[in-house]
């Protein structure tokens, strides 16, 4: 299945939904969607419910987007990864860096992170 990226813009967040396989050939598509999503709204939810494969280059893009979100006082959350995609995130230890939720709804409703100097 070829890769597909769609963006849904809401009042207080953007949902970027990924489908199919993300690899070297679709990295530019993913990068553009993440940058635009974070530019349009600093609260981004990445819906992985229809993603069947992600390669290491695209995993690096997820890390870069997470860093960009934090630097711009935003956040990026990952929602509903398929079991084999979740396993990839665990094996690469990205589950320790990314905020992963079981559904898009949980990712949207999740608590705001505590920022340094606000506690």
Residue pairs with C-beta under 8 A, 6 or more apart in sequence:
1 19
1 20
1 21
1 52
2 20
2 21
2 26
3 18
3 19
3 20
3 21
3 22
3 23
3 25
3 26
3 29
3 30
4 18
4 19
4 20
5 16
5 17
5 18
5 19
5 26
5 29
5 30
5 33
6 16
6 17
6 19
7 14
7 15
7 16
7 17
7 33
7 36
7 37
8 14
8 15
8 17
9 40
9 41
10 41
12 41
12 43
13 41
13 43
13 44
13 45
13 108
14 37
14 38
14 40
14 41
14 43
14 44
14 45
15 44
15 45
15 46
15 47
15 104
15 108
16 33
16 34
16 37
16 44
16 45
16 46
16 47
17 47
17 49
17 50
18 30
18 46
18 47
18 48
18 50
18 51
18 54
19 50
19 51
19 52
20 50
20 51
20 52
20 53
21 51
21 52
21 53
21 54
22 30
22 51
22 53
22 54
22 55
22 58
23 53
23 54
23 55
23 57
23 58
24 55
24 57
26 58
27 57
27 58
27 61
30 58
30 61
31 61
34 44
34 46
34 61
34 62
34 64
34 65
34 68
34 76
35 65
35 68
37 44
38 44
38 65
38 68
38 69
38 72
38 74
38 76
41 74
42 69
42 72
42 73
42 74
42 75
43 74
43 75
44 65
44 69
44 74
44 75
44 76
44 77
45 76
45 77
45 78
45 79
45 104
45 107
45 108
46 62
46 65
46 76
46 77
46 78
46 79
47 79
47 80
47 104
48 54
48 78
48 79
48 80
48 81
48 82
48 85
49 79
49 80
49 81
49 82
49 104
51 81
51 82
51 85
52 82
52 84
52 85
53 84
53 85
54 85
54 88
56 92
59 88
59 89
59 92
59 94
62 76
62 78
62 94
62 98
63 94
63 97
65 76
66 76
66 97
66 98
68 74
69 75
69 76
73 115
75 99
75 112
75 113
76 98
76 99
77 98
77 99
77 100
77 101
77 107
77 110
78 89
78 98
78 99
78 100
78 101
78 107
79 100
79 101
79 102
79 103
79 104
79 106
79 107
80 101
80 102
80 103
80 104
81 89
81 100
86 95
86 100
89 95
89 98
89 100
99 107
99 110
101 107
101 110
